[in-house]
Each structure stands twice: as C-alpha cells, then as structure tokens.
Amino acid sequence: MKWIDFKAGFRDFWNEFKRVKFGLFGLILLFIFILAILINPYIG
C-alpha cells in the first residue's frame, strides 16, 4: 500500500464522515424543532 493510496482513502473516509455528521446534526435539529412545536401550547 502506497502513501498516496492511504491519503486518498482517508480523504474519502473524511468526506463521508462529514456528510454523515451533518446529516445527523440536521436530524437532531429537525427533532428539536418538531418537539418545540408540539410542546409550545403547553408552555404558553
């Protein structure tokens, strides 16, 4: 295994990780938003 192959593989892994991380972050934000809408009548 060459160093360039390792570097390219790591870059692919990092891009995939960033995409999954931002997707997970978006899902958490969506969940919090829906939860805030659902409990809003009970707060006010």
C-alpha positions as CSV (number, residue, x, y, z in Angstrom):
1,M,0.0,0.0,0.0
2,K,1.4,3.3,-1.1
3,W,1.2,6.6,0.9
4,I,-0.9,8.2,-1.9
5,D,-3.4,5.4,-1.7
6,F,-3.7,5.8,2.1
7,K,-4.1,9.6,1.7
8,A,-6.9,9.2,-0.9
9,G,-8.7,6.6,1.2
10,F,-8.5,8.8,4.3
11,R,-9.9,11.7,2.3
12,D,-12.8,9.6,1.0
13,F,-13.5,8.5,4.6
14,W,-13.3,12.0,5.9
15,N,-15.8,13.3,3.3
16,E,-18.2,10.5,4.1
17,F,-17.8,11.2,7.8
18,K,-18.6,14.9,7.3
19,R,-21.6,14.1,5.3
20,V,-23.0,11.7,7.9
21,K,-22.1,14.1,10.7
22,F,-24.0,17.0,9.1
23,G,-26.9,14.7,8.3
24,L,-27.1,13.5,11.9
25,F,-26.9,17.1,13.0
26,G,-29.8,18.0,10.7
27,L,-31.9,15.2,12.0
28,I,-31.3,16.3,15.6
29,L,-32.3,19.9,14.7
30,L,-35.4,18.7,13.0
31,F,-36.4,16.6,16.0
32,I,-35.8,19.6,18.4
33,F,-37.9,21.8,16.1
34,I,-40.8,19.4,15.9
35,L,-40.6,18.9,19.7
36,A,-40.7,22.6,20.3
37,I,-43.8,22.9,18.1
38,L,-45.5,20.1,19.9
39,I,-44.9,21.4,23.4
40,N,-45.4,25.0,22.6
41,P,-49.2,25.1,23.5
42,Y,-48.3,23.7,27.0
43,I,-45.7,26.3,27.6
44,G,-47.6,29.4,26.7
